[in-house]
Amino acid sequence: MKRITLILVSSILFFFTANAQTDNLFKAIQGQDSIMFNITFNTCDLGPLEELVSENFEFYHDKGGITMGKRAFINSLKNGLCAHPERYQSRRELVKGSMEVYPLAKDGVIYGAIQSGRHRFYETNKGQPERFASIARFTHLWLLEAGKWRFARGLSFDHQTTDAPDKEANTFENEEGIKQWLAQNHIPALGVGIIREGKLKEINVYGEIKKGETAPYNALFNVASLTKPVVAILTLRLVSAGKWKLDEPLANYWIDPDLKNDPRHAQLTTRHVLSHQTGFPNWRRNHPTQKLAFNSDPGTAYGYSGEGLEYLRKALEKKFKKSLDQLAKEWVLEPIGMKDTHFYWDGSFDESRFAVGYNTQGIPYNINKTTTPNAADDLVTTIEDYGKFLVSVLNNEGLSKAVAEEMVKHQVKTKENKYFGLGWEMYELANGDYALSHGGADEGVKTLVFIFPKTREGLLIFTNADDGYKAYDLLVKSYLKDKGKQIIDIEMGKK
């Protein structure tokens, strides 16, 4: 037993040590990159290159050929791009979130690092405004020589000079541009998360959570209807575990008093709820009677409904004799590591991090501090936590193969090339690709997420304003490229 415990402790220590080393390596290479470009290349102060570049340096450029040796490299800059800085200057900008660093080690000791990413180049001629020159990919080899990180090999390739980035679509890759855009569009705070290769690679939060208070990295947002996918996954995990059934009548556990005299309540199932085919209005207050009633028979037509999710909540709570938030913690939040996600204001989180909602005139709404969990609305979470959730969905964590397949089946068509699966809207894209998506909208809340199971990519957008939807088109174009264009075309009825 002692041996097992010792092995376990050693494994845990190794895990945390390895992660710490990786984080420190990234920061070290990030610092060297900043010296290389921000201090030297962008200013033509070539002095630091004497220490930064390895004597046996090699540089391969897909347009400029091969440069061998440190001295030849420095001279190429001195006599080329930096020959007349008073008349011409070049500036390199690292594409935000693109940099990755991988360690090189022997016998557990790191001796080098591979750095890769994308960068843009801009040119300024005397008397002319700065203009875009090219965008390219790069791979750099850094080696530890006499205890110092030195640039040993450089590859710059895939230069695109005719495909200049769309100024509007790439507003969000320039922090100053982001601030100006947010101010112009009356959006105080914006959170963006990027998933690539099945991992949450980038988290950016911009603006202010309330007047005069900068939005922190871990800002808390009300995400409105993005609550629904979390409840959907909770339910599908219960189905996968054999503790709940997709097609069992919910009446076995709950019958709403408003429906007790309508025999159609016996037809309602979880499948109807998660595919929005309950026949309910969005909310009972939307019905002329102000009571819960059927607009159509269950399973016969699509009709987005928060009432459906609430009906499911009451059935789940009746069967399991636990509140929704207790079930969610047990089956979703804790297994995924979502420590900053809350179904209601229970005093357990730092309210100073909350992004207050604003109307179109820039006036803040009163905060609705809910005191009970709602299956359809008002989840409070962060970009990081919800990003973890989306990654778990991409990995089908906690879902059986059969249930995962049901989740992405076309349960009901909502428009051309757009469907509802179980808990998710689905966009059918070119070449057999598809996207799972969901949005949220309340007073002072506009949120939207996409994940692409085949390419393992994703995008999260959180805003705290009625005008937050204005960011959707630009961000979708900027980050999702052709996939984003296809989605927009489907929404506009062009596909």
BELDAPE-V535535 format. One record per residue. N is the residue number from 0. RES is the residue in three letters. PHI is phi as a letter, one per 20 degrees, with the letter a starting at -180 (none if undefined). Layout:
n->N res->RES phi->PHI
n->N res->RES phi->PHI
This chain:
n->0 res->MET phi->none
n->1 res->LYS phi->f
n->2 res->ARG phi->f
n->3 res->ILE phi->f
n->4 res->THR phi->f
n->5 res->LEU phi->f
n->6 res->ILE phi->f
n->7 res->LEU phi->f
n->8 res->VAL phi->f
n->9 res->SER phi->f
n->10 res->SER phi->f
n->11 res->ILE phi->f
n->12 res->LEU phi->f
n->13 res->PHE phi->f
n->14 res->PHE phi->g
n->15 res->PHE phi->f
n->16 res->THR phi->f
n->17 res->ALA phi->f
n->18 res->ASN phi->f
n->19 res->ALA phi->f
n->20 res->GLN phi->f
n->21 res->THR phi->f
n->22 res->ASP phi->f
n->23 res->ASN phi->f
n->24 res->LEU phi->f
n->25 res->PHE phi->g
n->26 res->LYS phi->f
n->27 res->ALA phi->f
n->28 res->ILE phi->f
n->29 res->GLN phi->f
n->30 res->GLY phi->f
n->31 res->GLN phi->f
n->32 res->ASP phi->f
n->33 res->SER phi->f
n->34 res->ILE phi->f
n->35 res->MET phi->g
n->36 res->PHE phi->d
n->37 res->ASN phi->f
n->38 res->ILE phi->e
n->39 res->THR phi->d
n->40 res->PHE phi->g
n->41 res->ASN phi->f
n->42 res->THR phi->d
n->43 res->CYS phi->m
n->44 res->ASP phi->e
n->45 res->LEU phi->e
n->46 res->GLY phi->g
n->47 res->PRO phi->f
n->48 res->LEU phi->f
n->49 res->GLU phi->g
n->50 res->GLU phi->e
n->51 res->LEU phi->e
n->52 res->VAL phi->e
n->53 res->SER phi->f
n->54 res->GLU phi->g
n->55 res->ASN phi->e
n->56 res->PHE phi->f
n->57 res->GLU phi->c
n->58 res->PHE phi->c
n->59 res->TYR phi->c
n->60 res->HIS phi->c
n->61 res->ASP phi->f
n->62 res->LYS phi->d
n->63 res->GLY phi->d
n->64 res->GLY phi->n
n->65 res->ILE phi->d
n->66 res->THR phi->c
n->67 res->MET phi->d
n->68 res->GLY phi->n
n->69 res->LYS phi->g
n->70 res->ARG phi->f
n->71 res->ALA phi->f
n->72 res->PHE phi->f
n->73 res->ILE phi->f
n->74 res->ASN phi->f
n->75 res->SER phi->f
n->76 res->LEU phi->f
n->77 res->LYS phi->f
n->78 res->ASN phi->e
n->79 res->GLY phi->d
n->80 res->LEU phi->g
n->81 res->CYS phi->d
n->82 res->ALA phi->f
n->83 res->HIS phi->c
n->84 res->PRO phi->f
n->85 res->GLU phi->f
n->86 res->ARG phi->d
n->87 res->TYR phi->b
n->88 res->GLN phi->c
n->89 res->SER phi->d
n->90 res->ARG phi->c
n->91 res->ARG phi->d
n->92 res->GLU phi->c
n->93 res->LEU phi->f
n->94 res->VAL phi->f
n->95 res->LYS phi->g
n->96 res->GLY phi->n
n->97 res->SER phi->e
n->98 res->MET phi->f
n->99 res->GLU phi->c
n->100 res->VAL phi->c
n->101 res->TYR phi->c
n->102 res->PRO phi->f
n->103 res->LEU phi->d
n->104 res->ALA phi->b
n->105 res->LYS phi->c
n->106 res->ASP phi->l
n->107 res->GLY phi->n
n->108 res->VAL phi->d
n->109 res->ILE phi->f
n->110 res->TYR phi->d
n->111 res->GLY phi->a
n->112 res->ALA phi->b
n->113 res->ILE phi->d
n->114 res->GLN phi->d
n->115 res->SER phi->c
n->116 res->GLY phi->r
n->117 res->ARG phi->c
n->118 res->HIS phi->b
n->119 res->ARG phi->d
n->120 res->PHE phi->c
n->121 res->TYR phi->c
n->122 res->GLU phi->c
n->123 res->THR phi->c
n->124 res->ASN phi->d
n->125 res->LYS phi->g
n->126 res->GLY phi->n
n->127 res->GLN phi->d
n->128 res->PRO phi->f
n->129 res->GLU phi->f
n->130 res->ARG phi->c
n->131 res->PHE phi->f
n->132 res->ALA phi->d
n->133 res->SER phi->a
n->134 res->ILE phi->c
n->135 res->ALA phi->b
n->136 res->ARG phi->e
n->137 res->PHE phi->b
n->138 res->THR phi->c
n->139 res->HIS phi->c
n->140 res->LEU phi->d
n->141 res->TRP phi->d
n->142 res->LEU phi->c
n->143 res->LEU phi->e
n->144 res->GLU phi->c
n->145 res->ALA phi->l
n->146 res->GLY phi->m
n->147 res->LYS phi->c
n->148 res->TRP phi->f
n->149 res->ARG phi->c
n->150 res->PHE phi->f
n->151 res->ALA phi->d
n->152 res->ARG phi->b
n->153 res->GLY phi->c
n->154 res->LEU phi->c
n->155 res->SER phi->c
n->156 res->PHE phi->b
n->157 res->ASP phi->l
n->158 res->HIS phi->f
n->159 res->GLN phi->d
n->160 res->THR phi->d
n->161 res->THR phi->e
n->162 res->ASP phi->d
n->163 res->ALA phi->f
n->164 res->PRO phi->g
n->165 res->ASP phi->f
n->166 res->LYS phi->g
n->167 res->GLU phi->f
n->168 res->ALA phi->f
n->169 res->ASN phi->d
n->170 res->THR phi->g
n->171 res->PHE phi->e
n->172 res->GLU phi->d
n->173 res->ASN phi->c
n->174 res->GLU phi->f
n->175 res->GLU phi->f
n->176 res->GLY phi->f
n->177 res->ILE phi->f
n->178 res->LYS phi->f
n->179 res->GLN phi->f
n->180 res->TRP phi->f
n->181 res->LEU phi->f
n->182 res->ALA phi->f
n->183 res->GLN phi->f
n->184 res->ASN phi->d
n->185 res->HIS phi->l
n->186 res->ILE phi->d
n->187 res->PRO phi->f
n->188 res->ALA phi->c
n->189 res->LEU phi->c
n->190 res->GLY phi->d
n->191 res->VAL phi->c
n->192 res->GLY phi->c
n->193 res->ILE phi->c
n->194 res->ILE phi->d
n->195 res->ARG phi->c
n->196 res->GLU phi->l
n->197 res->GLY phi->m
n->198 res->LYS phi->c
n->199 res->LEU phi->f
n->200 res->LYS phi->e
n->201 res->GLU phi->b
n->202 res->ILE phi->c
n->203 res->ASN phi->c
n->204 res->VAL phi->c
n->205 res->TYR phi->c
n->206 res->GLY phi->n
n->207 res->GLU phi->c
n->208 res->ILE phi->e
n->209 res->LYS phi->b
n->210 res->LYS phi->g
n->211 res->GLY phi->n
n->212 res->GLU phi->d
n->213 res->THR phi->f
n->214 res->ALA phi->f
n->215 res->PRO phi->f
n->216 res->TYR phi->g
n->217 res->ASN phi->d
n->218 res->ALA phi->g
n->219 res->LEU phi->e
n->220 res->PHE phi->d
n->221 res->ASN phi->f
n->222 res->VAL phi->d
n->223 res->ALA phi->l
n->224 res->SER phi->f
n->225 res->LEU phi->f
n->226 res->THR phi->f
n->227 res->LYS phi->g
n->228 res->PRO phi->f
n->229 res->VAL phi->f
n->230 res->VAL phi->f
n->231 res->ALA phi->f
n->232 res->ILE phi->f
n->233 res->LEU phi->g
n->234 res->THR phi->f
n->235 res->LEU phi->f
n->236 res->ARG phi->f
n->237 res->LEU phi->f
n->238 res->VAL phi->f
n->239 res->SER phi->f
n->240 res->ALA phi->e
n->241 res->GLY phi->m
n->242 res->LYS phi->d
n->243 res->TRP phi->b
n->244 res->LYS phi->c
n->245 res->LEU phi->f
n->246 res->ASP phi->d
n->247 res->GLU phi->e
n->248 res->PRO phi->g
n->249 res->LEU phi->f
n->250 res->ALA phi->f
n->251 res->ASN phi->f
n->252 res->TYR phi->c
n->253 res->TRP phi->b
n->254 res->ILE phi->c
n->255 res->ASP phi->f
n->256 res->PRO phi->g
n->257 res->ASP phi->f
n->258 res->LEU phi->d
n->259 res->LYS phi->f
n->260 res->ASN phi->e
n->261 res->ASP phi->d
n->262 res->PRO phi->f
n->263 res->ARG phi->f
n->264 res->HIS phi->f
n->265 res->ALA phi->f
n->266 res->GLN phi->e
n->267 res->LEU phi->f
n->268 res->THR phi->c
n->269 res->THR phi->f
n->270 res->ARG phi->g
n->271 res->HIS phi->f
n->272 res->VAL phi->f
n->273 res->LEU phi->f
n->274 res->SER phi->d
n->275 res->HIS phi->l
n->276 res->GLN phi->c
n->277 res->THR phi->f
n->278 res->GLY phi->n
n->279 res->PHE phi->e
n->280 res->PRO phi->f
n->281 res->ASN phi->g
n->282 res->TRP phi->c
n->283 res->ARG phi->f
n->284 res->ARG phi->f
n->285 res->ASN phi->f
n->286 res->HIS phi->e
n->287 res->PRO phi->g
n->288 res->THR phi->e
n->289 res->GLN phi->m
n->290 res->LYS phi->d
n->291 res->LEU phi->f
n->292 res->ALA phi->b
n->293 res->PHE phi->e
n->294 res->ASN phi->e
n->295 res->SER phi->b
n->296 res->ASP phi->f
n->297 res->PRO phi->g
n->298 res->GLY phi->n
n->299 res->THR phi->d
n->300 res->ALA phi->b
n->301 res->TYR phi->f
n->302 res->GLY phi->b
n->303 res->TYR phi->g
n->304 res->SER phi->b
n->305 res->GLY phi->f
n->306 res->GLU phi->g
n->307 res->GLY phi->f
n->308 res->LEU phi->f
n->309 res->GLU phi->f
n->310 res->TYR phi->f
n->311 res->LEU phi->f
n->312 res->ARG phi->g
n->313 res->LYS phi->f
n->314 res->ALA phi->f
n->315 res->LEU phi->f
n->316 res->GLU phi->f
n->317 res->LYS phi->f
n->318 res->LYS phi->f
n->319 res->PHE phi->e
n->320 res->LYS phi->l
n->321 res->LYS phi->c
n->322 res->SER phi->f
n->323 res->LEU phi->g
n->324 res->ASP phi->f
n->325 res->GLN phi->f
n->326 res->LEU phi->f
n->327 res->ALA phi->f
n->328 res->LYS phi->f
n->329 res->GLU phi->f
n->330 res->TRP phi->d
n->331 res->VAL phi->c
n->332 res->LEU phi->f
n->333 res->GLU phi->f
n->334 res->PRO phi->g
n->335 res->ILE phi->e
n->336 res->GLY phi->n
n->337 res->MET phi->e
n->338 res->LYS phi->e
n->339 res->ASP phi->c
n->340 res->THR phi->c
n->341 res->HIS phi->b
n->342 res->PHE phi->e
n->343 res->TYR phi->b
n->344 res->TRP phi->e
n->345 res->ASP phi->d
n->346 res->GLY phi->n
n->347 res->SER phi->e
n->348 res->PHE phi->c
n->349 res->ASP phi->f
n->350 res->GLU phi->f
n->351 res->SER phi->f
n->352 res->ARG phi->e
n->353 res->PHE phi->f
n->354 res->ALA phi->e
n->355 res->VAL phi->f
n->356 res->GLY phi->e
n->357 res->TYR phi->c
n->358 res->ASN phi->e
n->359 res->THR phi->f
n->360 res->GLN phi->e
n->361 res->GLY phi->n
n->362 res->ILE phi->e
n->363 res->PRO phi->f
n->364 res->TYR phi->e
n->365 res->ASN phi->f
n->366 res->ILE phi->f
n->367 res->ASN phi->e
n->368 res->LYS phi->e
n->369 res->THR phi->f
n->370 res->THR phi->d
n->371 res->THR phi->c
n->372 res->PRO phi->f
n->373 res->ASN phi->c
n->374 res->ALA phi->f
n->375 res->ALA phi->d
n->376 res->ASP phi->b
n->377 res->ASP phi->m
n->378 res->LEU phi->f
n->379 res->VAL phi->d
n->380 res->THR phi->b
n->381 res->THR phi->d
n->382 res->ILE phi->g
n->383 res->GLU phi->f
n->384 res->ASP phi->f
n->385 res->TYR phi->f
n->386 res->GLY phi->f
n->387 res->LYS phi->g
n->388 res->PHE phi->f
n->389 res->LEU phi->f
n->390 res->VAL phi->f
n->391 res->SER phi->f
n->392 res->VAL phi->f
n->393 res->LEU phi->g
n->394 res->ASN phi->e
n->395 res->ASN phi->l
n->396 res->GLU phi->f
n->397 res->GLY phi->m
n->398 res->LEU phi->d
n->399 res->SER phi->f
n->400 res->LYS phi->g
n->401 res->ALA phi->f
n->402 res->VAL phi->f
n->403 res->ALA phi->f
n->404 res->GLU phi->f
n->405 res->GLU phi->f
n->406 res->MET phi->g
n->407 res->VAL phi->d
n->408 res->LYS phi->f
n->409 res->HIS phi->f
n->410 res->GLN phi->f
n->411 res->VAL phi->b
n->412 res->LYS phi->e
n->413 res->THR phi->d
n->414 res->LYS phi->a
n->415 res->GLU phi->g
n->416 res->ASN phi->m
n->417 res->LYS phi->c
n->418 res->TYR phi->c
n->419 res->PHE phi->d
n->420 res->GLY phi->e
n->421 res->LEU phi->d
n->422 res->GLY phi->n
n->423 res->TRP phi->c
n->424 res->GLU phi->f
n->425 res->MET phi->c
n->426 res->TYR phi->d
n->427 res->GLU phi->e
n->428 res->LEU phi->d
n->429 res->ALA phi->f
n->430 res->ASN phi->l
n->431 res->GLY phi->m
n->432 res->ASP phi->f
n->433 res->TYR phi->b
n->434 res->ALA phi->c
n->435 res->LEU phi->d
n->436 res->SER phi->b
n->437 res->HIS phi->a
n->438 res->GLY phi->c
n->439 res->GLY phi->b
n->440 res->ALA phi->b
n->441 res->ASP phi->b
n->442 res->GLU phi->f
n->443 res->GLY phi->m
n->444 res->VAL phi->c
n->445 res->LYS phi->b
n->446 res->THR phi->c
n->447 res->LEU phi->b
n->448 res->VAL phi->c
n->449 res->PHE phi->c
n->450 res->ILE phi->c
n->451 res->PHE phi->c
n->452 res->PRO phi->g
n->453 res->LYS phi->f
n->454 res->THR phi->e
n->455 res->ARG phi->l
n->456 res->GLU phi->d
n->457 res->GLY phi->a
n->458 res->LEU phi->b
n->459 res->LEU phi->d
n->460 res->ILE phi->c
n->461 res->PHE phi->d
n->462 res->THR phi->c
n->463 res->ASN phi->d
n->464 res->ALA phi->b
n->465 res->ASP phi->f
n->466 res->ASP phi->e
n->467 res->GLY phi->f
n->468 res->TYR phi->f
n->469 res->LYS phi->f
n->470 res->ALA phi->e
n->471 res->TYR phi->g
n->472 res->ASP phi->g
n->473 res->LEU phi->f
n->474 res->LEU phi->f
n->475 res->VAL phi->f
n->476 res->LYS phi->f
n->477 res->SER phi->f
n->478 res->TYR phi->e
n->479 res->LEU phi->d
n->480 res->LYS phi->l
n->481 res->ASP phi->f
n->482 res->LYS phi->f
n->483 res->GLY phi->f
n->484 res->LYS phi->f
n->485 res->GLN phi->f
n->486 res->ILE phi->f
n->487 res->ILE phi->f
n->488 res->ASP phi->f
n->489 res->ILE phi->f
n->490 res->GLU phi->f
n->491 res->MET phi->e
n->492 res->GLY phi->m
n->493 res->LYS phi->e
n->494 res->LYS phi->c
